[in-house]
C-alpha cells in the first residue's frame, strides 16, 4: 500500500488525531468541556421546565424507592 492509498483510507482518522493533538497542546479541552457542561445544564433546565409534572413524579418515585 502506497502513501496515497493509505491517506485515502485513513484520512479522517489522521485529521482527527492532528486536531486532538492541537486541542491537547493548546489546552482548549478545558474550554470545550466548559461549553459542553453549560449546554448540558441549559438543556436539562429547559427539559425540567417544560416537563415539570413528569419530572416531579419521577423524582418523587425515585426518592420513595430510597
Secondary structure, 3 states (H helix, E strand, C coil): CCHHHHHHHHHHHHHHHHHHHHHHHHCHHHHHHHHHHHHHHHHHHHHHHHCHHHHHHHHHHHHHHC
